[in-house]
């Protein structure tokens, strides 16, 4: 398990603290490298905090609205984890996927003949 810390970016010289706005991800969500996790607002600017590496968020240390300082740790990412991976759920998901395949494999006509778009269906129903 390789843990990478997410820290508040360097703030300008005259700014001592910032406020965390709203997290765009939650614990257990997968993130890609440089994906924006949260915005940090100072009295001068709003900064985006990108993910330092790909992985799964395992801990959010500072919640929305927290006041933070530059270089303060705000979250942790596990670079070796898989989002939503769980042993008991995996067989159930596989069974559901296998059951859905025959229904999805039914031949589907490439034309949309006989199918009205919602706006057209309403117009036809009104007439």
Buried (B, 14 or more C-beta within 10 A) or exposed (E): EEEBEBBBEEBEEEBEBBBBBEBBBEEEBBBEEEBEBBBBEBEEEEBBBBBBBBBBBBBBEBEEEBEBEBEBEBBBBBBEBEEEEEEEEEEEEEEEEEEEEEEEEEEEEEEEEEEEEEEEEEEEEEE
